[in-house]
Amino acid sequence: MAVTTYRGIVKGNTVVLEGTATLPEGSEVEVRLLESKPNIAQRKAAVAKLRTLGERLKGRHINLSKYVVEAREELEERV
């Protein structure tokens, strides 16, 4: 089986192919998610939020893992 590769981007729940790529109706395809480059601005914002939280909680014994998970989930939702 020959493999032809097309690139595209997801808009809504549809993959929009780059350029003039056309596929025959009913073509069987496999979609592979490419790793995206990290968004440095989002990471810096998350770190700033964690620092602010750390200042508010200074002197208290609190398990911060819950807050780290929440910040990570928020970051992942933006991607």
N, CA, C and O atoms as a CHARMM CRD file, in Angstrom:
* protein
*
  316
    1    1 MET  N      0.84600  -1.17700   0.00000 PROA 1      0.00000
    2    1 MET  CA     0.00000   0.00000   0.00000 PROA 1      0.00000
    3    1 MET  C      0.89000   1.23900   0.00000 PROA 1      0.00000
    4    1 MET  O      1.77100   1.37100   0.84900 PROA 1      0.00000
    5    2 ALA  N      0.66500   2.13700  -0.93900 PROA 2      0.00000
    6    2 ALA  CA     1.42700   3.38100  -1.02000 PROA 2      0.00000
    7    2 ALA  C      0.88000   4.38200  -0.01100 PROA 2      0.00000
    8    2 ALA  O     -0.32500   4.42700   0.24100 PROA 2      0.00000
    9    3 VAL  N      1.76600   5.17700   0.56100 PROA 3      0.00000
   10    3 VAL  CA     1.36500   6.18500   1.53300 PROA 3      0.00000
   11    3 VAL  C      1.66400   7.56300   0.96300 PROA 3      0.00000
   12    3 VAL  O      2.79500   7.84700   0.57000 PROA 3      0.00000
   13    4 THR  N      0.64500   8.41700   0.91800 PROA 4      0.00000
   14    4 THR  CA     0.80100   9.80200   0.50300 PROA 4      0.00000
   15    4 THR  C      0.52500  10.66400   1.71500 PROA 4      0.00000
   16    4 THR  O     -0.44900  10.42900   2.43200 PROA 4      0.00000
   17    5 THR  N      1.36200  11.65700   1.95800 PROA 5      0.00000
   18    5 THR  CA     1.21800  12.49400   3.13900 PROA 5      0.00000
   19    5 THR  C      0.73700  13.88000   2.75200 PROA 5      0.00000
   20    5 THR  O      1.27300  14.50100   1.83400 PROA 5      0.00000
   21    6 TYR  N     -0.28400  14.36200   3.46100 PROA 6      0.00000
   22    6 TYR  CA    -0.79000  15.71700   3.31300 PROA 6      0.00000
   23    6 TYR  C     -0.72700  16.37700   4.67700 PROA 6      0.00000
   24    6 TYR  O     -0.84500  15.70600   5.70300 PROA 6      0.00000
   25    7 ARG  N     -0.54400  17.66600   4.69300 PROA 7      0.00000
   26    7 ARG  CA    -0.57700  18.40200   5.95900 PROA 7      0.00000
   27    7 ARG  C     -1.86200  19.20400   5.99800 PROA 7      0.00000
   28    7 ARG  O     -2.42000  19.56500   4.96200 PROA 7      0.00000
   29    8 GLY  N     -2.32000  19.47600   7.20200 PROA 8      0.00000
   30    8 GLY  CA    -3.53500  20.25000   7.35300 PROA 8      0.00000
   31    8 GLY  C     -3.64400  20.79300   8.75900 PROA 8      0.00000
   32    8 GLY  O     -2.72800  20.65400   9.56900 PROA 8      0.00000
   33    9 ILE  N     -4.77500  21.41400   9.03900 PROA 9      0.00000
   34    9 ILE  CA    -5.03800  21.98200  10.35400 PROA 9      0.00000
   35    9 ILE  C     -6.49400  21.70500  10.70300 PROA 9      0.00000
   36    9 ILE  O     -7.35300  21.65600   9.82300 PROA 9      0.00000
   37   10 VAL  N     -6.76500  21.52600  11.98800 PROA 10     0.00000
   38   10 VAL  CA    -8.12700  21.25000  12.43400 PROA 10     0.00000
   39   10 VAL  C     -8.85300  22.56500  12.64900 PROA 10     0.00000
   40   10 VAL  O     -8.34700  23.46000  13.32600 PROA 10     0.00000
   41   11 LYS  N    -10.03400  22.67700  12.07400 PROA 11     0.00000
   42   11 LYS  CA   -10.92000  23.82600  12.28300 PROA 11     0.00000
   43   11 LYS  C    -12.27800  23.25000  12.64400 PROA 11     0.00000
   44   11 LYS  O    -12.91900  22.57400  11.84000 PROA 11     0.00000
   45   12 GLY  N    -12.70200  23.53100  13.87100 PROA 12     0.00000
   46   12 GLY  CA   -13.90400  22.86100  14.36500 PROA 12     0.00000
   47   12 GLY  C    -13.54200  21.40800  14.58600 PROA 12     0.00000
   48   12 GLY  O    -12.61700  21.10900  15.34200 PROA 12     0.00000
   49   13 ASN  N    -14.24700  20.51000  13.94600 PROA 13     0.00000
   50   13 ASN  CA   -13.92000  19.08800  14.04400 PROA 13     0.00000
   51   13 ASN  C    -13.57800  18.55000  12.65300 PROA 13     0.00000
   52   13 ASN  O    -13.77200  17.36900  12.36600 PROA 13     0.00000
   53   14 THR  N    -13.06400  19.44000  11.79000 PROA 14     0.00000
   54   14 THR  CA   -12.74400  19.08300  10.41700 PROA 14     0.00000
   55   14 THR  C    -11.27200  19.34800  10.14700 PROA 14     0.00000
   56   14 THR  O    -10.73300  20.37000  10.57100 PROA 14     0.00000
   57   15 VAL  N    -10.62600  18.43500   9.44500 PROA 15     0.00000
   58   15 VAL  CA    -9.23900  18.64200   9.04900 PROA 15     0.00000
   59   15 VAL  C     -9.25300  19.32700   7.67700 PROA 15     0.00000
   60   15 VAL  O     -9.77200  18.78200   6.70300 PROA 15     0.00000
   61   16 VAL  N     -8.67400  20.52800   7.62100 PROA 16     0.00000
   62   16 VAL  CA    -8.57900  21.27700   6.36900 PROA 16     0.00000
   63   16 VAL  C     -7.17100  21.07600   5.83300 PROA 16     0.00000
   64   16 VAL  O     -6.19200  21.45700   6.47600 PROA 16     0.00000
   65   17 LEU  N     -7.07600  20.47600   4.65300 PROA 17     0.00000
   66   17 LEU  CA    -5.77400  20.17000   4.07500 PROA 17     0.00000
   67   17 LEU  C     -5.15700  21.41200   3.44100 PROA 17     0.00000
   68   17 LEU  O     -5.85900  22.27800   2.91800 PROA 17     0.00000
   69   18 GLU  N     -3.82800  21.47800   3.49900 PROA 18     0.00000
   70   18 GLU  CA    -3.10300  22.59800   2.89800 PROA 18     0.00000
   71   18 GLU  C     -3.11300  22.47300   1.37700 PROA 18     0.00000
   72   18 GLU  O     -3.22800  21.38100   0.82000 PROA 18     0.00000
   73   19 GLY  N     -2.99000  23.61400   0.73200 PROA 19     0.00000
   74   19 GLY  CA    -2.82900  23.63600  -0.72000 PROA 19     0.00000
   75   19 GLY  C     -4.03800  23.11100  -1.46700 PROA 19     0.00000
   76   19 GLY  O     -5.18400  23.31700  -1.06600 PROA 19     0.00000
   77   20 THR  N     -3.75100  22.42500  -2.56700 PROA 20     0.00000
   78   20 THR  CA    -4.82200  21.94700  -3.44400 PROA 20     0.00000
   79   20 THR  C     -5.04900  20.45100  -3.29200 PROA 20     0.00000
   80   20 THR  O     -5.52800  19.80000  -4.22100 PROA 20     0.00000
   81   21 ALA  N     -4.71500  19.91100  -2.15300 PROA 21     0.00000
   82   21 ALA  CA    -4.87700  18.47600  -1.92900 PROA 21     0.00000
   83   21 ALA  C     -6.34700  18.09200  -2.03200 PROA 21     0.00000
   84   21 ALA  O     -7.20800  18.70400  -1.40200 PROA 21     0.00000
   85   22 THR  N     -6.61500  17.08500  -2.82300 PROA 22     0.00000
   86   22 THR  CA    -7.97300  16.55600  -2.93300 PROA 22     0.00000
   87   22 THR  C     -7.90200  15.04600  -2.79500 PROA 22     0.00000
   88   22 THR  O     -6.99600  14.40400  -3.32600 PROA 22     0.00000
   89   23 LEU  N     -8.84700  14.49900  -2.09100 PROA 23     0.00000
   90   23 LEU  CA    -8.89800  13.05600  -1.88700 PROA 23     0.00000
   91   23 LEU  C    -10.20400  12.53000  -2.47100 PROA 23     0.00000
   92   23 LEU  O    -11.23500  13.19600  -2.38000 PROA 23     0.00000
   93   24 PRO  N    -10.17000  11.35300  -3.06500 PROA 24     0.00000
   94   24 PRO  CA   -11.39800  10.77100  -3.59100 PROA 24     0.00000
   95   24 PRO  C    -12.40500  10.51700  -2.46300 PROA 24     0.00000
   96   24 PRO  O    -12.02100  10.12000  -1.36300 PROA 24     0.00000
   97   25 GLU  N    -13.68100  10.74600  -2.73700 PROA 25     0.00000
   98   25 GLU  CA   -14.73500  10.49400  -1.75400 PROA 25     0.00000
   99   25 GLU  C    -14.62500   9.06500  -1.25400 PROA 25     0.00000
  100   25 GLU  O    -14.45100   8.13700  -2.04500 PROA 25     0.00000
  101   26 GLY  N    -14.72400   8.88600   0.04400 PROA 26     0.00000
  102   26 GLY  CA   -14.66800   7.55700   0.64500 PROA 26     0.00000
  103   26 GLY  C    -13.26400   7.05500   0.90100 PROA 26     0.00000
  104   26 GLY  O    -13.08800   5.90800   1.31200 PROA 26     0.00000
  105   27 SER  N    -12.25000   7.89200   0.66800 PROA 27     0.00000
  106   27 SER  CA   -10.86600   7.48000   0.92200 PROA 27     0.00000
  107   27 SER  C    -10.67500   7.15900   2.39000 PROA 27     0.00000
  108   27 SER  O    -11.18400   7.87100   3.25600 PROA 27     0.00000
  109   28 GLU  N     -9.94900   6.10100   2.67400 PROA 28     0.00000
  110   28 GLU  CA    -9.60500   5.76900   4.05200 PROA 28     0.00000
  111   28 GLU  C     -8.34900   6.55100   4.41000 PROA 28     0.00000
  112   28 GLU  O     -7.36700   6.52700   3.66800 PROA 28     0.00000
  113   29 VAL  N     -8.37900   7.24300   5.54100 PROA 29     0.00000
  114   29 VAL  CA    -7.24500   8.05800   5.95700 PROA 29     0.00000
  115   29 VAL  C     -6.88100   7.74400   7.39600 PROA 29     0.00000
  116   29 VAL  O     -7.67200   7.16500   8.14100 PROA 29     0.00000
  117   30 GLU  N     -5.69500   8.12800   7.76800 PROA 30     0.00000
  118   30 GLU  CA    -5.23500   8.02400   9.15300 PROA 30     0.00000
  119   30 GLU  C     -4.71800   9.39300   9.54300 PROA 30     0.00000
  120   30 GLU  O     -3.89700   9.97500   8.83300 PROA 30     0.00000
  121   31 VAL  N     -5.19100   9.91300  10.66600 PROA 31     0.00000
  122   31 VAL  CA    -4.78000  11.23400  11.11800 PROA 31     0.00000
  123   31 VAL  C     -3.81500  11.06600  12.27300 PROA 31     0.00000
  124   31 VAL  O     -4.09100  10.32900  13.22000 PROA 31     0.00000
  125   32 ARG  N     -2.67800  11.75100  12.19600 PROA 32     0.00000
  126   32 ARG  CA    -1.65400  11.68500  13.23300 PROA 32     0.00000
  127   32 ARG  C     -1.42500  13.09700  13.74300 PROA 32     0.00000
  128   32 ARG  O     -1.13400  14.00000  12.95900 PROA 32     0.00000
  129   33 LEU  N     -1.55300  13.29700  15.03600 PROA 33     0.00000
  130   33 LEU  CA    -1.36400  14.61400  15.64100 PROA 33     0.00000
  131   33 LEU  C      0.12900  14.89800  15.77000 PROA 33     0.00000
  132   33 LEU  O      0.86800  14.12800  16.38300 PROA 33     0.00000
  133   34 LEU  N      0.55800  16.01000  15.18600 PROA 34     0.00000
  134   34 LEU  CA     1.95800  16.41300  15.28400 PROA 34     0.00000
  135   34 LEU  C      2.14700  17.21200  16.56000 PROA 34     0.00000
  136   34 LEU  O      1.26800  17.98200  16.94600 PROA 34     0.00000
  137   35 GLU  N      3.26300  17.04100  17.20700 PROA 35     0.00000
  138   35 GLU  CA     3.55700  17.79500  18.41600 PROA 35     0.00000
  139   35 GLU  C      3.72800  19.26300  18.04600 PROA 35     0.00000
  140   35 GLU  O      4.45900  19.60000  17.11500 PROA 35     0.00000
  141   36 SER  N      3.05500  20.11900  18.77400 PROA 36     0.00000
  142   36 SER  CA     3.17900  21.54100  18.49100 PROA 36     0.00000
  143   36 SER  C      4.30600  22.13800  19.33100 PROA 36     0.00000
  144   36 SER  O      4.71000  21.57900  20.35000 PROA 36     0.00000
  145   37 LYS  N      4.79300  23.27200  18.88300 PROA 37     0.00000
  146   37 LYS  CA     5.83600  23.96900  19.62000 PROA 37     0.00000
  147   37 LYS  C      5.22700  24.54600  20.89500 PROA 37     0.00000
  148   37 LYS  O      4.08900  25.01400  20.87100 PROA 37     0.00000
  149   38 PRO  N      5.95200  24.52200  21.99200 PROA 38     0.00000
  150   38 PRO  CA     5.39800  25.06300  23.23800 PROA 38     0.00000
  151   38 PRO  C      5.15100  26.56300  23.12700 PROA 38     0.00000
  152   38 PRO  O      5.93900  27.29100  22.52300 PROA 38     0.00000
  153   39 ASN  N      4.06300  27.00800  23.71000 PROA 39     0.00000
  154   39 ASN  CA     3.74900  28.43600  23.72500 PROA 39     0.00000
  155   39 ASN  C      4.40000  29.03200  24.97200 PROA 39     0.00000
  156   39 ASN  O      3.90800  28.86600  26.08900 PROA 39     0.00000
  157   40 ILE  N      5.49700  29.71700  24.76200 PROA 40     0.00000
  158   40 ILE  CA     6.29000  30.25300  25.87300 PROA 40     0.00000
  159   40 ILE  C      5.48800  31.26900  26.68000 PROA 40     0.00000
  160   40 ILE  O      5.57900  31.28700  27.90700 PROA 40     0.00000
  161   41 ALA  N      4.71300  32.10400  26.01800 PROA 41     0.00000
  162   41 ALA  CA     3.92100  33.12000  26.73400 PROA 41     0.00000
  163   41 ALA  C      2.92600  32.46200  27.68500 PROA 41     0.00000
  164   41 ALA  O      2.74800  32.92300  28.81300 PROA 41     0.00000
  165   42 GLN  N      2.27800  31.38600  27.23600 PROA 42     0.00000
  166   42 GLN  CA     1.33100  30.68400  28.10100 PROA 42     0.00000
  167   42 GLN  C      2.03800  30.04500  29.28600 PROA 42     0.00000
  168   42 GLN  O      1.52700  30.07000  30.40600 PROA 42     0.00000
  169   43 ARG  N      3.19700  29.48200  29.04500 PROA 43     0.00000
  170   43 ARG  CA     3.95000  28.86300  30.14300 PROA 43     0.00000
  171   43 ARG  C      4.38100  29.90600  31.16500 PROA 43     0.00000
  172   43 ARG  O      4.29400  29.67900  32.37200 PROA 43     0.00000
  173   44 LYS  N      4.84900  31.05700  30.67000 PROA 44     0.00000
  174   44 LYS  CA     5.26500  32.12000  31.59000 PROA 44     0.00000
  175   44 LYS  C      4.07700  32.61600  32.40900 PROA 44     0.00000
  176   44 LYS  O      4.22700  32.90900  33.59500 PROA 44     0.00000
  177   45 ALA  N      2.90000  32.71400  31.79500 PROA 45     0.00000
  178   45 ALA  CA     1.69900  33.14700  32.51200 PROA 45     0.00000
  179   45 ALA  C      1.32900  32.13700  33.59700 PROA 45     0.00000
  180   45 ALA  O      0.93800  32.52200  34.69900 PROA 45     0.00000
  181   46 ALA  N      1.45000  30.85200  33.28700 PROA 46     0.00000
  182   46 ALA  CA     1.14900  29.81200  34.27000 PROA 46     0.00000
  183   46 ALA  C      2.12300  29.87500  35.44200 PROA 46     0.00000
  184   46 ALA  O      1.71800  29.73300  36.59600 PROA 46     0.00000
  185   47 VAL  N      3.40000  30.08600  35.15200 PROA 47     0.00000
  186   47 VAL  CA     4.40900  30.19200  36.20700 PROA 47     0.00000
  187   47 VAL  C      4.11700  31.41500  37.08100 PROA 47     0.00000
  188   47 VAL  O      4.24900  31.34900  38.30300 PROA 47     0.00000
  189   48 ALA  N      3.72300  32.52700  36.46000 PROA 48     0.00000
  190   48 ALA  CA     3.39800  33.73800  37.22900 PROA 48     0.00000
  191   48 ALA  C      2.22100  33.48200  38.15500 PROA 48     0.00000
  192   48 ALA  O      2.21500  33.94100  39.29700 PROA 48     0.00000
  193   49 LYS  N      1.21500  32.74600  37.66400 PROA 49     0.00000
  194   49 LYS  CA     0.05900  32.41300  38.50800 PROA 49     0.00000
  195   49 LYS  C      0.49000  31.55700  39.69800 PROA 49     0.00000
  196   49 LYS  O      0.03400  31.76400  40.82300 PROA 49     0.00000
  197   50 LEU  N      1.37100  30.59700  39.43400 PROA 50     0.00000
  198   50 LEU  CA     1.84200  29.73300  40.51700 PROA 50     0.00000
  199   50 LEU  C      2.65100  30.52600  41.54600 PROA 50     0.00000
  200   50 LEU  O      2.55100  30.27300  42.74700 PROA 50     0.00000
  201   51 ARG  N      3.44500  31.47500  41.07900 PROA 51     0.00000
  202   51 ARG  CA     4.21600  32.30400  42.01600 PROA 51     0.00000
  203   51 ARG  C      3.28100  33.14400  42.87700 PROA 51     0.00000
  204   51 ARG  O      3.49000  33.27000  44.08400 PROA 51     0.00000
  205   52 THR  N      2.25200  33.71700  42.25900 PROA 52     0.00000
  206   52 THR  CA     1.27700  34.51100  43.00300 PROA 52     0.00000
  207   52 THR  C      0.58100  33.64500  44.05100 PROA 52     0.00000
  208   52 THR  O      0.39400  34.05700  45.19600 PROA 52     0.00000
  209   53 LEU  N      0.20700  32.45200  43.63800 PROA 53     0.00000
  210   53 LEU  CA    -0.43300  31.52900  44.57800 PROA 53     0.00000
  211   53 LEU  C      0.52200  31.18600  45.71700 PROA 53     0.00000
  212   53 LEU  O      0.12000  31.13500  46.87900 PROA 53     0.00000
  213   54 GLY  N      1.78200  30.95400  45.37700 PROA 54     0.00000
  214   54 GLY  CA     2.78300  30.64600  46.40000 PROA 54     0.00000
  215   54 GLY  C      2.91700  31.75900  47.42600 PROA 54     0.00000
  216   54 GLY  O      3.04900  31.49800  48.62100 PROA 54     0.00000
  217   55 GLU  N      2.88300  32.99800  46.95900 PROA 55     0.00000
  218   55 GLU  CA     2.96400  34.13600  47.87600 PROA 55     0.00000
  219   55 GLU  C      1.74600  34.18000  48.80000 PROA 55     0.00000
  220   55 GLU  O      1.87200  34.45800  49.99300 PROA 55     0.00000
  221   56 ARG  N      0.57400  33.90600  48.24000 PROA 56     0.00000
  222   56 ARG  CA    -0.64700  33.92400  49.06500 PROA 56     0.00000
  223   56 ARG  C     -0.64000  32.81900  50.11800 PROA 56     0.00000
  224   56 ARG  O     -1.21800  32.97200  51.19400 PROA 56     0.00000
  225   57 LEU  N      0.01200  31.71800  49.80600 PROA 57     0.00000
  226   57 LEU  CA    -0.00400  30.56600  50.70600 PROA 57     0.00000
  227   57 LEU  C      1.24300  30.47600  51.58000 PROA 57     0.00000
  228   57 LEU  O      1.40400  29.51800  52.33600 PROA 57     0.00000
  229   58 LYS  N      2.11900  31.46100  51.48200 PROA 58     0.00000
  230   58 LYS  CA     3.37200  31.43500  52.22600 PROA 58     0.00000
  231   58 LYS  C      3.10000  31.23600  53.71900 PROA 58     0.00000
  232   58 LYS  O      2.24300  31.89600  54.30600 PROA 58     0.00000
  233   59 GLY  N      3.85200  30.30900  54.31500 PROA 59     0.00000
  234   59 GLY  CA     3.72300  30.04900  55.73900 PROA 59     0.00000
  235   59 GLY  C      2.66700  29.01200  56.08900 PROA 59     0.00000
  236   59 GLY  O      2.55800  28.60300  57.24500 PROA 59     0.00000
  237   60 ARG  N      1.89300  28.58400  55.10800 PROA 60     0.00000
  238   60 ARG  CA     0.85900  27.56600  55.35200 PROA 60     0.00000
  239   60 ARG  C      1.33700  26.24000  54.76800 PROA 60     0.00000
  240   60 ARG  O      2.04200  26.21800  53.76000 PROA 60     0.00000
  241   61 HSD  N      0.95400  25.14500  55.39900 PROA 61     0.00000
  242   61 HSD  CA     1.30800  23.82500  54.89400 PROA 61     0.00000
  243   61 HSD  C      0.16900  23.34400  53.99300 PROA 61     0.00000
  244   61 HSD  O     -0.89100  22.93900  54.47100 PROA 61     0.00000
  245   62 ILE  N      0.41000  23.39800  52.67900 PROA 62     0.00000
  246   62 ILE  CA    -0.62200  23.02400  51.71000 PROA 62     0.00000
  247   62 ILE  C      0.01300  22.18100  50.61700 PROA 62     0.00000
  248   62 ILE  O      1.13800  22.44200  50.19000 PROA 62     0.00000
  249   63 ASN  N     -0.71900  21.16700  50.16700 PROA 63     0.00000
  250   63 ASN  CA    -0.25700  20.32700  49.06700 PROA 63     0.00000
  251   63 ASN  C     -0.51400  21.07000  47.75000 PROA 63     0.00000
  252   63 ASN  O     -1.66100  21.17900  47.31600 PROA 63     0.00000
  253   64 LEU  N      0.52400  21.57000  47.12800 PROA 64     0.00000
  254   64 LEU  CA     0.38200  22.37200  45.92100 PROA 64     0.00000
  255   64 LEU  C      0.14900  21.54700  44.65600 PROA 64     0.00000
  256   64 LEU  O     -0.11700  22.11000  43.59400 PROA 64     0.00000
  257   65 SER  N      0.24600  20.23700  44.75600 PROA 65     0.00000
  258   65 SER  CA     0.09600  19.42000  43.55000 PROA 65     0.00000
  259   65 SER  C     -1.26600  19.63900  42.89400 PROA 65     0.00000
  260   65 SER  O     -1.37300  19.61400  41.66800 PROA 65     0.00000
  261   66 LYS  N     -2.30000  19.85300  43.69700 PROA 66     0.00000
  262   66 LYS  CA    -3.64800  20.11600  43.15600 PROA 66     0.00000
  263   66 LYS  C     -3.61800  21.36600  42.27700 PROA 66     0.00000
  264   66 LYS  O     -4.20000  21.37800  41.19200 PROA 66     0.00000
  265   67 TYR  N     -2.95000  22.39800  42.73500 PROA 67     0.00000
  266   67 TYR  CA    -2.90600  23.66200  42.00100 PROA 67     0.00000
  267   67 TYR  C     -2.04200  23.54400  40.74400 PROA 67     0.00000
  268   67 TYR  O     -2.32700  24.17700  39.72700 PROA 67     0.00000
  269   68 VAL  N     -1.00700  22.74900  40.81700 PROA 68     0.00000
  270   68 VAL  CA    -0.16700  22.53000  39.64500 PROA 68     0.00000
  271   68 VAL  C     -0.97000  21.81000  38.56900 PROA 68     0.00000
  272   68 VAL  O     -0.89800  22.16800  37.39400 PROA 68     0.00000
  273   69 VAL  N     -1.73400  20.79900  38.96600 PROA 69     0.00000
  274   69 VAL  CA    -2.56200  20.05600  38.01700 PROA 69     0.00000
  275   69 VAL  C     -3.60000  20.98200  37.38700 PROA 69     0.00000
  276   69 VAL  O     -3.81300  20.93500  36.17600 PROA 69     0.00000
  277   70 GLU  N     -4.24900  21.82400  38.19500 PROA 70     0.00000
  278   70 GLU  CA    -5.25200  22.75400  37.67700 PROA 70     0.00000
  279   70 GLU  C     -4.63800  23.72200  36.67200 PROA 70     0.00000
  280   70 GLU  O     -5.23500  23.99400  35.63000 PROA 70     0.00000
  281   71 ALA  N     -3.46300  24.24000  36.97300 PROA 71     0.00000
  282   71 ALA  CA    -2.79000  25.16900  36.06700 PROA 71     0.00000
  283   71 ALA  C     -2.42400  24.47100  34.76300 PROA 71     0.00000
  284   71 ALA  O     -2.55100  25.05000  33.68400 PROA 71     0.00000
  285   72 ARG  N     -1.97200  23.23500  34.86600 PROA 72     0.00000
  286   72 ARG  CA    -1.61500  22.48200  33.66300 PROA 72     0.00000
  287   72 ARG  C     -2.85000  22.23500  32.81700 PROA 72     0.00000
  288   72 ARG  O     -2.80100  22.39500  31.59800 PROA 72     0.00000
  289   73 GLU  N     -3.96600  21.84700  33.44200 PROA 73     0.00000
  290   73 GLU  CA    -5.19500  21.59200  32.69700 PROA 73     0.00000
  291   73 GLU  C     -5.65500  22.86800  31.99100 PROA 73     0.00000
  292   73 GLU  O     -6.10100  22.82500  30.84500 PROA 73     0.00000
  293   74 GLU  N     -5.54600  23.98700  32.67500 PROA 74     0.00000
  294   74 GLU  CA    -5.93400  25.26900  32.06900 PROA 74     0.00000
  295   74 GLU  C     -5.06200  25.56800  30.85600 PROA 74     0.00000
  296   74 GLU  O     -5.55600  26.02500  29.82500 PROA 74     0.00000
  297   75 LEU  N     -3.77900  25.31100  30.98400 PROA 75     0.00000
  298   75 LEU  CA    -2.85800  25.52700  29.87100 PROA 75     0.00000
  299   75 LEU  C     -3.20300  24.62700  28.69300 PROA 75     0.00000
  300   75 LEU  O     -3.20200  25.07300  27.54600 PROA 75     0.00000
  301   76 GLU  N     -3.50100  23.35700  28.97600 PROA 76     0.00000
  302   76 GLU  CA    -3.80800  22.39500  27.91400 PROA 76     0.00000
  303   76 GLU  C     -5.10400  22.74000  27.20700 PROA 76     0.00000
  304   76 GLU  O     -5.23900  22.45700  26.01700 PROA 76     0.00000
  305   77 GLU  N     -6.06900  23.34700  27.90500 PROA 77     0.00000
  306   77 GLU  CA    -7.33000  23.72700  27.28900 PROA 77     0.00000
  307   77 GLU  C     -7.13100  24.81000  26.24500 PROA 77     0.00000
  308   77 GLU  O     -7.90500  24.89900  25.29200 PROA 77     0.00000
  309   78 ARG  N     -6.10700  25.63500  26.41000 PROA 78     0.00000
  310   78 ARG  CA    -5.85000  26.73900  25.47600 PROA 78     0.00000
  311   78 ARG  C     -5.22500  26.26300  24.17800 PROA 78     0.00000
  312   78 ARG  O     -5.27000  26.96300  23.16600 PROA 78     0.00000
  313   79 VAL  N     -4.65000  25.08700  24.20600 PROA 79     0.00000
  314   79 VAL  CA    -3.92300  24.59200  23.02300 PROA 79     0.00000
  315   79 VAL  C     -4.87200  24.09300  21.97600 PROA 79     0.00000
  316   79 VAL  O     -4.43900  23.64200  20.91600 PROA 79     0.00000
